[in-house]
């Protein structure tokens, strides 16, 4: 994490976070993204980054030649391979100096093709628009649209992320998909070439962001830094308005023992924990009468990150209750929206529970521009699911386990440009069903995915 007493300018702070992903892991993201050095930052600093990629999925179709989302490349879900400009972001940040050096702002817009812009066919979307007031000791105040305090994968800057794709637990449990305003039925698997839309959600993903107010700061005690954050938000993601009268609450704490260095290049061992709670409104009644219902949504987790010399190691555990995402083709939040499954309340993500974890590490090869990365993640979905009471699947639930082993490498072309290459070996299954039966007819074919990505920061 960064010290609260960063002595570099705002321009240098942004540029240094982009230098080398391996050296950026100790960054204090709450401070880097939300603050500027008092009376030292530029009034307006223009910055941004572009990520272009190619992905190829080797999964097999189900028994009727159909494909489900894990076997297709997002966000369009129309093919098993594609080139894509997945992120193209440009922003400006700075302070009000000389009017007020203790007030700073952050503005960022997304122009790439991803789950932020693809729903609704939006060409651009504001992802960050916030103001931070640094006038109260130990209690900075940030207001607007910005990243919520939470899991490390979501909180850290994406342009220095060590992998191309998120872990399954982060993607499904924390990268929130918001219910459509009216009942929308699930989509069936599609045949290739695609002749229909598979994604069923109308709105952008939450992108780990919300509109609200946050109180936060970092406290330095000898060689330890302690960072806290408390936030109240709409619970409506990138949407500027709110759709109910309930606010989400976010809590975060981290403590890091600093080994050496300073700023984004600093080495240390960080321990952190976080909690998020709120409500979501879902109309899940398949009739002509609107029937919006509130469901609780709770998420929590803890983990640590270690960085020293050329080695990096991190791990995190997280769990969730309510509004469990079960697929971009399933806007009902039911795995199976057929009357029989709904009547027996089987596969109900709106009232579901889930948990997961990951461990990962990296080795920056000395005297080279290469880095080797390895990650293993597990996601257990609908762990509390009801079992069918009758019928051919009596006694079986839709609990599922997703495991992924990712081997990656990074080549740092220069301080602002790098290449990521990764291969993910995936094993997905519905634990109560035999191979080829029920949901496993779709899941058995999930296989290896290859990805290569170029990142350039300007």
Secondary structure, DSSP 8 states (H G I E B T S, - for coil): ---TT--S-HHHHHHHHTS-GGGGTT--HHHHHH---TTTS-S-EEEEEEEEEEEEE-----TTS-B-GGGS-TTTTS-SEEEEEEEEEEEEEEEETTTEEEEEEEEEEE-SSSTTTTTTT-S-EEEEEEEEE--STT-EEEEEEEE-S--HHHHS-GGG-SSSS--HHIIIIIS-----SS-------B-SS--S------S---TTEEEEEEEEEEEEETTEEEEEEEEEE-S-TT-SS-SSS--EEEEEEEEEEEEE--GGG-EEEEEEEEEEEEEEEEE---SSS--EEEEEEEEEEEEEEEEETTEEEEEEEEEEES-----TT-TTSBS--SHHHHHTT-SBGGG-EEEEEEEEEEEE-TTSSEEEEEEEEEEEE-TT---BSSSTTBT----EEEEEEEEEEEEEEETTEEEEEEEEEEEEEETTS-TTSTTHHHHTT---EEEEEEEEE-
